[in-house]
Amino acid sequence: MIPALLILFIPCAVYPGQAPTFQSLLTKDLSNLIPATRFSLNDRIYLVTVWTNLKNTHQLMVHWVRPDQKIQETTRFKFSVADGAANYRTWAWLSFKKKLWNLSSSEGKFVGPWKARLYLDDKFLMEYPFEIF
């Protein structure tokens, strides 16, 4: 079984002192961070990341990859970490409750194994597998 919570070091020569680290998890609820790897089409899926020793301005990007290996959606945004902040939390989300989608006719391409690919400043960091049922 793949762990839902991971701690990784980002090797990077541009950060003097302690290297930045991050912890990420997939969850259904931002107010109750219970790790999950199985979601229904009715769930909102969050990839929550807590960054430590990260400074300045950065760009977060998450590719949400369908079972057919095509990117369904890309979440991208810039954020700035205040000087002296020990930790900084970001989240990206995917939801199938979009009024323009007709899921009944295309539901098959959404069911099965998915991946959320996390990038910081265009550098790939980690892939998080999950399942839609």
ROGUGU-70254 format. One record per residue (C-alpha): residue number from 1; residue in one letter; x, y, z. Coordinates in steps of 0.001 Angstrom, whole numbers, plus 500000, padded with zeros to 6 digits. Each point is the difference from the previous one (the first is absolute). Layout:
[pt NUM,A,[X,Y,Z]]
...
//
This chain:
[pt 1,M,[500000,500000,500000]]
[pt 2,I,[501263,503476,499153]]
[pt 3,P,[500119,502407,502971]]
[pt 4,A,[497705,503007,499742]]
[pt 5,L,[502360,502276,501961]]
[pt 6,L,[503536,500504,498787]]
[pt 7,I,[502901,502117,501226]]
[pt 8,L,[502532,500914,497345]]
[pt 9,F,[503048,502179,499696]]
[pt 10,I,[500311,502320,497035]]
[pt 11,P,[503673,500031,498992]]
[pt 12,C,[500730,503501,498844]]
[pt 13,A,[503154,502059,500200]]
[pt 14,V,[498163,503342,499993]]
[pt 15,Y,[498714,499624,503577]]
[pt 16,P,[502696,500874,502535]]
[pt 17,G,[499729,498321,503382]]
[pt 18,Q,[497360,497344,500402]]
[pt 19,A,[498576,498466,496843]]
[pt 20,P,[496250,500314,499477]]
[pt 21,T,[497875,496950,500741]]
[pt 22,F,[496366,499207,499424]]
[pt 23,Q,[497249,497663,501184]]
[pt 24,S,[497050,499270,497737]]
[pt 25,L,[496798,498041,500202]]
[pt 26,L,[496836,499450,498012]]
[pt 27,T,[496793,500624,501921]]
[pt 28,K,[496272,500676,499541]]
[pt 29,D,[499710,502769,502596]]
[pt 30,L,[502264,502973,500759]]
[pt 31,S,[498612,500399,503519]]
[pt 32,N,[500674,496361,500907]]
[pt 33,L,[503245,498857,498366]]
[pt 34,I,[499429,496269,499880]]
[pt 35,P,[502164,498396,497287]]
[pt 36,A,[498041,498271,497237]]
[pt 37,T,[500867,498157,496810]]
[pt 38,R,[496471,499021,498839]]
[pt 39,F,[497458,502576,498877]]
[pt 40,S,[496594,500008,498345]]
[pt 41,L,[498942,502268,497151]]
[pt 42,N,[498092,502020,502621]]
[pt 43,D,[503102,500797,502071]]
[pt 44,R,[502231,503026,499748]]
[pt 45,I,[503597,498758,500024]]
[pt 46,Y,[502614,502160,501716]]
[pt 47,L,[503773,499670,499823]]
[pt 48,V,[501164,501814,503143]]
[pt 49,T,[503685,500811,500431]]
[pt 50,V,[501773,501522,502995]]
[pt 51,W,[503323,501570,499082]]
[pt 52,T,[502794,500539,502545]]
[pt 53,N,[503010,502298,499529]]
[pt 54,L,[498563,501377,496774]]
[pt 55,K,[500596,503693,499319]]
[pt 56,N,[498988,502653,497474]]
[pt 57,T,[497585,499590,497067]]
[pt 58,H,[499309,496690,498275]]
[pt 59,Q,[497657,498392,497510]]
[pt 60,L,[498076,496873,500932]]
[pt 61,M,[498670,497762,497253]]
[pt 62,V,[498024,496759,500185]]
[pt 63,H,[499152,497869,496993]]
[pt 64,W,[496922,497835,500545]]
[pt 65,V,[500585,496943,497791]]
[pt 66,R,[497109,497734,498927]]
[pt 67,P,[500165,496202,499693]]
[pt 68,D,[500702,500380,496248]]
[pt 69,Q,[503149,502019,500964]]
[pt 70,K,[498617,503263,498580]]
[pt 71,I,[500101,503134,502135]]
[pt 72,Q,[496426,500814,500964]]
[pt 73,E,[500789,503268,501717]]
[pt 74,T,[502938,502106,501143]]
[pt 75,T,[499929,502058,503182]]
[pt 76,R,[502564,502790,499966]]
[pt 77,F,[500513,502966,502307]]
[pt 78,K,[502710,502207,501469]]
[pt 79,F,[500454,500476,503704]]
[pt 80,S,[502355,501971,502244]]
[pt 81,V,[501332,498801,503323]]
[pt 82,A,[500396,502748,502588]]
[pt 83,D,[503446,500562,501490]]
[pt 84,G,[500430,497994,503173]]
[pt 85,A,[497139,497579,499275]]
[pt 86,A,[500938,496527,501191]]
[pt 87,N,[497300,498238,497981]]
[pt 88,Y,[497720,500849,497106]]
[pt 89,R,[496980,497982,498860]]
[pt 90,T,[498721,499748,496443]]
[pt 91,W,[497255,497933,498430]]
[pt 92,A,[498770,499189,496551]]
[pt 93,W,[496678,498337,499254]]
[pt 94,L,[498113,498069,497380]]
[pt 95,S,[496237,499671,499846]]
[pt 96,F,[497720,498197,497577]]
[pt 97,K,[496995,502173,500942]]
[pt 98,K,[500323,502412,497097]]
[pt 99,K,[496703,500997,498480]]
[pt 100,L,[501370,499890,496450]]
[pt 101,W,[501114,496365,500210]]
[pt 102,N,[497589,497242,499035]]
[pt 103,L,[501508,497209,502074]]
[pt 104,S,[497416,497409,499048]]
[pt 105,S,[501319,499876,496429]]
[pt 106,S,[503708,500056,500890]]
[pt 107,E,[500119,498511,503498]]
[pt 108,G,[502141,497043,498891]]
[pt 109,K,[503062,502132,499334]]
[pt 110,F,[499859,501350,503564]]
[pt 111,V,[499697,496698,501883]]
[pt 112,G,[503204,498166,500873]]
[pt 113,P,[503561,500830,501103]]
[pt 114,W,[500995,503685,499919]]
[pt 115,K,[503147,501949,500875]]
[pt 116,A,[500601,503463,501396]]
[pt 117,R,[503428,501279,498952]]
[pt 118,L,[501445,502739,502209]]
[pt 119,Y,[502409,502616,498630]]
[pt 120,L,[501696,502955,501662]]
[pt 121,D,[501474,502663,497724]]
[pt 122,D,[499583,497623,497018]]
[pt 123,K,[502026,497262,501727]]
[pt 124,F,[498277,496646,500431]]
[pt 125,L,[499964,498963,503676]]
[pt 126,M,[497648,497074,500512]]
[pt 127,E,[497144,497963,498579]]
[pt 128,Y,[497019,499000,502150]]
[pt 129,P,[497876,497084,498777]]
[pt 130,F,[496302,499822,500827]]
[pt 131,E,[496893,498271,498745]]
[pt 132,I,[496616,501247,498816]]
[pt 133,F,[497144,497500,500349]]
//
